[in-house]
């Protein structure tokens, strides 16, 4: 029986949950699921430009664990791009990090607890629980 997966800290929840090649109906495409924490790894490393140690610290995991998450995320993105599949972003073992939470619409940095709504653009981001992780 596999170990229970530790929840990772995430500072960004994507607004869009499905990406697909243009001109092909979604029902005709095979989907690849990218977990929220895998998307966060790509965001921190490739978009924000942090080094792996800083990324791992921000997500609350070890550097080798961060490396495994990042490698799997990049493999899935490559599969989608090269094989023309749809990419669905959902699920995973994560919780929102109030210290690094950003609005996906306007990139405003949020530091709020409870029900999260962007004070700048009013985008509703959902709800998170502060459970000490």
Beta strands, then each sheet from edge to edge (+ up, - down):
strand 1: 8-10
strand 2: 18-19
strand 3: 31-34
strand 4: 86-89
strand 5: 94-96
strand 6: 101-102
strand 7: 109-110
strand 8: 115-117
strand 9: 124-127
sheet 1: 1+ 5+
sheet 2: 2+ 4- 3-
sheet 3: 6+ 7-
sheet 4: 8+ 9-
end
